[in-house]
Amino acid sequence: MANSLKRANHLKRQAAVLFFIFTAGATFGLLAFFMPSFRPLLLPLLLSLLLAGPGYAQRKAAPAARPADAKPAAAPEKLSRKDRRELARRAALNEATRQPRELTPKEREMSEAYFVDGVRYVLLEDYNKALERLLKAYALNPGNAAVNYKIAEANLLSGNLQDATNFGRAAVKLAPENPYYYLLLAQIYTSQKQYEEATKVYTDLIGRVPNSGYYLFNLADLYVAQGRLDEALTTFGQAEEKFGPLDEISFKKQQIYLRQNKLDQALLEGESLIKSNPDEPRYVLAQAQLYASNRRFDDAVRVANQALRIDPDNPRARMILAEVYRLQNNRPESESQLKLAFASPSLDIDDKVRILIEYLKQLPSPGLSETARELAAITVRVHPREAKAFSIAGDIETVTGNRAAARASYLRAIRLDNSRYQIWQQVVLIDAELNQTDSLLVHTEQALELFPNQAPLWFYNGVGHQLEKQPAKAVKSLEYGRKLATDNPELLAQFDTQLGDAYHELKDYPKSDAAYEAALTFDANNAQALNNYSYFLAIRREKLDKAKEMAGRLVKQFPENPTYLDTYAWVLYQLKDYAGARRALETALRTSSDATLVEHYGDVLFQLGDRDRAVAEWQRASQKGGASALINRKIKDKKLYE
């Protein structure tokens, strides 16, 4: 019995390999491809068939005389060379299976040499040369089953399924006792989706070849592939009668019952598997999962705990329990089991990441944030050399608002694997959000060494230099990055806005104005461009009407924003509309006490003649810090300096 099963498994593996191999290779017409070498061998046979015609006709009754008034018979349609060669090939094939002849020693030696050479080329996967040699062997010895088999195999592997079928059938007919020939023919039919024919081949094999019951497994699998599930079950039953209960049969029967929605029978097969394999966790876990999927929670918990008794650290059992408790709305127990599963190194990192991604989709959530962070912390502790563990931990910290912790996790991920641009991008964005210019410059420059064609990195590098009061370096980075962003209009507008600021710092006002105009061409409501452009025009006392229109549009969109109100007030101030400037600043001061706002308010009060209140506001601005360099002179002299 053991030897039979081993042989069955061996043959099944060979069949699986053949099934895989037949999908490779392009399809070629066998005769058309090899005819130059094949034609001389078929020509004598074709001539012999033609010469045999008259003799055969003479043995038949003479045809009746044609009436005198009958029309002459139409000339037979002329065959092409391709048609004649195909007829000759088919005639040779039929002749091989009908009238084998005795070979001379010389012919046998040549045929065997061609055959061995052909087999060698099949192993080398050079099917053109293989068929050339094998067909020469076939021409000398067409009745040899092995030659027909090898030609069929070479045609299958090269994609010529029609010829593979013909030669495969011939091999089976010539040697009906050889199981390998049936297996090849079945695979040829299967590759053409001719499942009924393949089924017949397996049935013939089992019925004709002694000791071939182990091919019942192949036949049953073929029935399953066709969706003939009842026949598959019957065949598996025959296999059980022959070989006794087998785990593989029980497992496959269970899958069939599930496809038939026969849950109770599927569960019975599962229990049978567990009973015969009490120390095999995979069968226990499969059964527990099946119970859980069908909401039979008590059974799922019972079987999962049985798996834990076999293997107390089994993370799959913990995962099943976590899912069952989640479906029962027992969140504390579900999270507890999940943490125990995450603590196991045998639970694959990718499985953990997938679960954390599901948490990430639901964040931020007060009820889930802490659990997600704990699971991420367990993951990085158990997998300290996995960049993806730190990356997902960084994502969770980002979504839950812990920017500094997120950046620390991302930087750990980069140390393990610096090839992920998205992680570098997250680090740079956090640097910018935290307004940490030194880190922003360091990280953008490190990232640009790896990703010099990424425009966003050049943008943030330029922003960093701008914040460090290095406008010339900022312009250099921004102009270079702008060339890389030509296919992204939104990013291009951001570059133009930042270039407007940088060129203003360099006092290159024409380029500054042109950059702002370019940004506003793409987005007329670009808040940063409207604010900075109008403010700088006010400082330069140029195009004040345009500055008023832009600042007014911005305030209309954001009527409570103190920065935009300050800009609008300063434009009105330059237009000597001090009352309007006062109203705008007083609105801004309701939500902000910024030193610049307070100082500007004092300037407006001074222009309106309220000098004492103006000095008081200047003093308040000085105390806050961040006022202009002229603030102390204003306070000392009680006089406005601009």
Secondary structure, DSSP 8 states (H G I E B T S, - for coil): -HHHHHHHHHHHHHHHHHHHHTTSS----HHHHHHHHHHHHHHHHHHHHHHHHHHHHHTS-------TTS----------HHHHHHHHHHHHHHHHHH------HHHHHHHHHHHHHHHHHHHTT-HHHHHHHHHHHHHH-TT-HHHHHHHHHHHHHHT-HHHHHHHHHHHHHH-TT-HHHHHHHHHHHHHTT-HHHHHHHHHHHHHHSTT-GGGHHHHHHHHHHHT-HHHHHHHHHHHHHHH---HHHHHHHHHHHHHTT-HHHHHHHHHHHHHH-TT-HHHHHHHHHHHHHTT-HHHHHHHHHHHHHH-TT-HHHHHHHHHHHHHTT-HHHHHHHHHHHHT-TTS-HHHHHHHHHHHHHH-S-TTTHHHHHHHHHHHHHH-TT-HHHHHHHHHHHHHTT-HHHHHHHHHHHHHH-TT-HHHHHHHHHHHHHTT-HHHHHHHHHHHHHH-TT-HHHHHHHHHHHHHTT-HHHHHHHHHHHHHHTTT-HHHHHHHHHHHHHHHHHTT-HHHHHHHHHHHHHH-TT-HHHHHHHHHHHHHHT-SHHHHHHHHHHHHHH-TT-HHHHHHHHHHHHHTT-HHHHHHHHHHHHTT---HHHHHHHHHHHHHTT-HHHHHHHHHHHHHHS---TTHHHHHHHT----
